Amino acid sequence: MSVVSHIILWPFIKIIELLWWLFKKCLAALFAIFVGICVVILVLLIFPNTWLPVLVDKYIENRTGFSVHIEESKCNLFRGHFEFHNVLLINPAHRYPVDHALSMEVLDLDIKPSCLWKNLWESGELVFPNIYLDMDDLTIVRNAQGDINFIEFFDKLGGVVGNTASPDSHPDFTDDNPETVSNTLRRRNNNSINRRWRIEQLTLHLDSLRWKDFKSEKPQEQSFELFYRHQWRQVIALQEITSTILADFKPYGISLLLQSIFNSFLDIPGISHAHNSLKALRSLGKGILSGVQHKVQAIFTKTKTTTDTQ
C-alpha cells in the first residue's frame, strides 16, 4: 500500500476501529445488565420466603391501612406452593377500638405453575389443586360511625374510594333474611360460568367468631365457639362456597352480616374477574418487553449519534 493510500484510508480505519470498540463496549454493558437481571430474578425465585411476606404486608398495608404480620412462610415458586403460618390481620388503630381482626394458623395455596405461566400469554383455565385455610379466630368490628372492619378491608383492597361503609348501608347483627341472602349472592355470581378457574379442593377451618359493636350507646359483644370444618371439591363458582357458609351459619343469626362481607369480597377485581385480571397481566408483560426493546434501540441510537458527532 502506498504512502498516499495509507494517508487517505487512515481516518476511515480509525473510525471503523472506534465504532468496533464502542460496539464491543455496548455489547459488554448490555450482557452485564442482562446477566445481573437474570441473577437477581433467579435469587428471588429460589428464595421467595425472604421477600414475599414483606411484599404482601407492605402491599396490603399501603392499600387498605390494615397491617399483616406473617411469622413464617414456606413458599416454592417453581412448584406453585404458597404456605404461610401464624398470620395476623390488624385493624387500623385510628379506625377501630379493637386491634385484632383475624388470626390464621395456616394459609396454604397450591397453583399449577404450567397453568399460571400459560395464562400469562394465552387464555386458559386457572387451576388451584388445593386451598387450605385454618383460622383460629375472626373478629368482626363495627365502630361508632357504623363502619365494619372486613367490609372496609375488602372495599379498599378492591380499590373502592371513599367511605363505603355508611351506618345505613349494612344490616344489624340480629337481622336474618335467607331469601334476601340467597338472591343477592345469586345475582353476584351470575357470571361465574364465564370465570375460567377451578379449585380442586378447598378446606376451611374456623374455630371462633366474635362480633363487637361500638355503634350502640352501650358496646355489645358476642362470641361463638364454632369449630367449623368444611371441605369443597371441584369448585367453579364462589356461590358454592358462600351459600354453604351462609346456610351453616344461619342458626347464629349473622347471615346478612356475612352477606355484606361476601359482597365486598366478591367485588375485588382479582376475585370476581380472575380471567380479566390475567389478560391485564399479559398486557403488562408485553408492555414491559416492548419497553425494554425501545430502551435498547434508544441506547444504540444514542451510541450511533455520538459516533457520528465525533
C-alpha positions in Angstrom: 0.0 0.0 0.0 1.4 3.4 -1.0 2.0 6.1 1.5 -0.7 8.3 -0.2 -3.3 5.5 0.1 -2.3 4.9 3.7 -2.8 8.6 4.5 -6.2 8.7 2.7 -7.5 5.5 4.4 -6.1 6.1 7.8 -9.1 8.3 9.1 -11.6 5.7 7.9 -9.6 2.9 9.6 -9.6 4.8 12.8 -13.3 5.5 12.6 -14.0 1.8 12.0 -11.8 0.8 15.0 -13.7 3.4 17.2 -17.0 2.0 16.1 -16.0 -1.5 16.7 -14.7 -0.5 20.2 -17.9 1.2 21.0 -19.9 -1.7 19.7 -18.0 -4.1 22.0 -18.4 -1.8 25.0 -22.2 -1.6 24.4 -22.4 -5.4 24.0 -20.4 -5.9 27.2 -22.6 -3.5 29.1 -25.8 -5.0 27.8 -24.6 -8.5 28.6 -23.6 -7.5 32.1 -27.0 -5.9 32.7 -28.7 -9.0 31.3 -26.7 -11.3 33.5 -27.3 -9.1 36.5 -31.1 -9.1 35.9 -31.1 -12.9 35.4 -29.1 -13.4 38.6 -31.5 -11.2 40.6 -34.6 -12.9 39.2 -33.1 -16.3 39.9 -32.2 -15.4 43.5 -35.8 -14.0 44.0 -37.3 -17.2 42.6 -35.1 -19.5 44.7 -35.6 -17.6 48.0 -39.1 -16.2 47.9 -39.5 -16.6 51.7 -37.1 -13.7 52.3 -39.2 -11.1 50.4 -42.7 -12.4 49.7 -44.1 -12.0 53.3 -42.7 -8.4 53.4 -44.1 -7.6 50.0 -47.6 -9.0 51.0 -47.5 -7.0 54.2 -46.5 -3.7 52.6 -48.9 -4.1 49.7 -51.9 -4.7 52.0 -51.0 -2.0 54.5 -50.4 0.6 51.8 -53.6 -0.2 50.0 -56.0 -0.8 53.0 -54.5 0.6 56.1 -54.7 -2.8 57.7 -51.4 -4.4 58.7 -50.5 -8.1 58.2 -47.9 -10.0 60.1 -46.6 -13.3 58.8 -44.5 -15.2 61.2 -43.3 -17.9 58.8 -43.6 -18.8 55.2 -42.7 -21.9 53.1 -43.2 -20.9 49.5 -41.8 -22.5 46.4 -42.5 -20.6 43.2 -41.3 -23.4 40.9 -43.9 -25.8 42.4 -46.6 -23.1 42.8 -46.8 -23.7 46.5 -47.5 -20.9 48.9 -47.7 -21.6 52.7 -47.9 -19.0 55.4 -48.0 -19.8 59.2 -49.3 -17.6 62.1 -50.8 -14.8 60.0 -52.3 -11.8 61.9 -54.6 -9.2 60.4 -54.6 -6.0 62.5 -57.3 -3.3 62.3 -56.2 0.4 61.8 -55.8 1.8 65.3 -57.4 5.2 64.4 -60.5 3.5 62.9 -61.4 0.7 65.2 -61.1 0.4 69.0 -60.2 -3.3 68.7 -56.9 -4.1 67.0 -57.4 -7.8 66.3 -59.2 -8.8 63.2 -58.0 -12.2 62.1 -55.7 -14.9 63.4 -54.8 -17.6 60.9 -52.7 -20.6 61.8 -52.1 -21.8 58.3 -52.8 -20.4 54.8 -51.9 -23.0 52.2 -52.4 -22.4 48.5 -51.3 -24.5 45.5 -51.5 -23.4 41.9 -50.3 -25.3 38.9 -47.3 -23.4 37.5 -47.9 -24.6 34.0 -51.5 -23.1 34.1 -50.2 -19.8 35.6 -47.5 -19.3 33.0 -49.8 -20.4 30.2 -52.4 -17.9 31.3 -49.9 -15.1 31.2 -49.8 -15.4 27.4 -53.0 -17.0 26.3 -56.4 -17.7 27.7 -56.9 -20.9 29.7 -58.3 -22.4 32.9 -56.6 -21.4 36.1 -56.4 -24.5 38.3 -55.9 -24.5 42.1 -55.2 -28.1 43.3 -55.6 -27.1 46.9 -56.5 -24.2 49.2 -56.4 -24.7 52.9 -57.5 -22.1 55.4 -57.1 -22.8 59.2 -58.3 -19.8 61.1 -58.1 -19.7 64.9 -60.5 -16.7 65.3 -62.1 -13.9 63.3 -63.3 -10.7 64.9 -65.9 -8.5 63.1 -65.9 -5.0 64.5 -68.4 -2.2 63.8 -67.1 1.2 65.0 -69.1 4.2 66.3 -69.5 5.5 62.7 -71.1 2.2 61.6 -68.1 1.0 59.5 -67.4 -2.7 59.6 -63.8 -3.7 59.5 -63.9 -6.5 57.0 -66.2 -4.6 54.6 -63.8 -1.7 54.7 -60.8 -4.0 54.2 -62.2 -5.7 51.1 -63.5 -2.4 49.6 -60.1 -0.8 49.9 -58.4 -3.9 48.7 -60.6 -3.8 45.6 -59.9 -0.1 45.0 -63.2 1.4 46.3 -62.6 5.1 47.2 -64.4 6.9 50.0 -66.4 5.8 52.9 -68.1 2.6 51.6 -69.4 1.5 55.0 -72.0 4.1 56.0 -74.2 3.4 59.1 -77.3 2.7 57.0 -75.7 0.6 54.3 -75.2 -2.6 56.4 -77.7 -4.8 58.3 -77.9 -5.1 62.0 -76.3 -8.1 63.6 -79.6 -9.7 64.5 -81.3 -9.3 61.1 -81.5 -12.5 59.0 -83.5 -12.9 55.8 -82.4 -16.1 54.0 -84.2 -15.3 50.8 -82.5 -11.9 50.5 -79.1 -13.5 51.2 -79.7 -16.2 48.6 -81.0 -13.8 45.9 -78.2 -11.2 46.4 -75.4 -13.8 46.2 -77.1 -15.5 43.2 -77.0 -12.2 41.3 -73.4 -11.6 42.4 -72.4 -15.0 40.9 -74.5 -15.0 37.7 -71.2 -14.6 35.7 -69.4 -17.5 37.4 -69.8 -19.7 34.3 -67.6 -17.3 32.4 -64.8 -17.4 35.0 -62.2 -19.8 33.8 -60.9 -21.1 37.1 -61.3 -24.2 39.2 -60.5 -25.1 42.8 -60.0 -28.9 43.1 -60.1 -28.9 46.9 -60.9 -26.1 49.3 -60.8 -26.7 53.1 -61.9 -24.1 55.7 -61.4 -24.3 59.4 -62.8 -21.6 61.7 -62.6 -22.1 65.5 -64.2 -19.0 66.9 -66.0 -15.9 65.6 -66.5 -12.6 67.5 -68.8 -9.7 66.8 -68.1 -6.4 68.6 -70.5 -3.5 68.0 -69.5 0.0 69.1 -72.2 1.8 67.3 -74.7 1.3 70.0 -74.7 3.6 73.1 -73.6 0.6 75.1 -71.0 -1.5 73.2 -72.1 -5.0 72.5 -70.1 -8.2 72.1 -71.0 -11.8 71.2 -68.7 -14.7 70.8 -69.3 -18.1 69.1 -67.1 -21.1 69.5 -67.8 -22.7 66.2 -65.0 -25.2 65.4 -66.4 -25.0 61.9 -65.0 -27.6 59.4 -66.0 -27.9 55.8 -64.4 -29.1 52.6 -65.4 -28.3 49.0 -64.3 -30.2 45.9 -64.2 -29.1 42.2 -65.4 -25.5 42.9 -66.1 -23.5 39.8 -68.3 -20.8 41.3 -67.9 -18.8 44.5 -71.6 -19.2 45.2 -70.9 -22.8 46.1 -68.8 -21.6 49.0 -70.8 -18.6 50.1 -74.2 -20.3 50.0 -72.8 -23.2 52.1 -71.3 -20.9 54.7 -74.4 -18.8 55.0 -76.6 -21.9 55.4 -74.3 -23.3 58.0 -74.1 -20.0 59.9 -77.9 -19.4 59.7 -78.6 -20.6 63.3 -76.3 -17.9 64.6 -78.3 -15.1 63.0 -75.4 -13.5 61.2 -76.3 -14.3 57.6 -76.9 -10.7 56.5 -73.8 -9.6 58.2 -71.7 -12.2 56.4 -73.6 -11.4 53.1 -72.3 -7.8 53.3 -68.8 -9.0 53.8 -69.1 -11.5 51.0 -70.4 -8.8 48.7 -67.4 -6.7 49.3 -65.1 -9.7 48.9 -66.7 -10.6 45.5 -66.2 -7.0 44.3 -62.4 -7.4 44.4 -61.3 -7.4 40.7 -58.9 -10.3 41.1 -61.6 -12.4 42.7 -64.7 -11.7 40.6 -62.9 -11.1 37.3 -59.9 -13.5 37.5 -59.9 -14.1 33.8 -59.8 -10.3 33.0 -57.0 -9.9 35.6 -54.9 -12.4 33.7 -55.5 -10.5 30.5 -54.3 -7.3 32.2 -51.2 -9.2 33.5 -50.5 -10.5 30.0 -50.7 -6.9 28.6 -48.4 -5.7 31.4 -45.8 -8.4 30.4 -46.0 -7.5 26.8 -45.7 -3.8 27.7 -42.6 -4.4 29.7 -41.0 -6.4 26.8 -41.9 -3.6 24.4 -40.4 -1.0 26.7 -37.2 -3.0 27.0 -37.0 -3.2 23.2 -37.4 0.6 22.8 -34.8 1.2 25.5 -32.2 -1.0 23.7 -33.0 0.8 20.4 -32.5 4.1 22.2 -29.1 3.1 23.5 -27.9 2.1 20.0 -29.3 5.3 18.5 -27.6 7.4 21.1 -24.3 5.5 20.5 -24.6 6.0 16.8 -25.3 9.7 17.2 -22.3 10.1 19.5 -20.1 8.3 17.0 -21.3 10.4 14.0 -20.6 13.6 16.0 -17.1 12.5 16.7 
